[in-house]
Amino acid sequence: MSDSETPTSQQQAANEVVVDDSTTVPSYSNFCRVTATPEEVILDFGLNPQPFAQGRQDVKANQRLVMNFYTAKRLLTALGMTIQRHEGTFGSIELDVRRRAINQPQTVQTGGRPGPQGVVE
């Protein structure tokens, strides 16, 4: 790459996106409904207080994100890369709750007092 092809620091700064999240209010969600129109993707987030209950469950959506399909595809890519990095570090994320419960390590109590992280000393 010649000097004429090397991006200047001004060009690099012009491509930088700086996000001001100082007034952002975080919220937790364990429920997401995805719907779409021909032009937009709509994500409704909420809290399901009993996610494994049987029968009808009423969930109040407390956040709605509306985006175009280009942004939705970029979000899909970013989430996929984030999940891939997480699984590479911590192992596969099991979505089936029954299989997840079976694979939980069992703590054996031998009468001692619990130490750090539930380990019996």
Salt bridges, closest charged atoms under 4 A:
ASP44 OD2 - ARG33 NH2 2.53
ASP44 OD1 - ARG64 NE 2.48
ASP58 OD1 - ARG56 NE 2.79
GLU94 OE1 - ARG99 NH1 3.97
ASP96 OD1 - ARG98 NE 3.37
GLU121 OE1 - ARG113 NH1 2.93
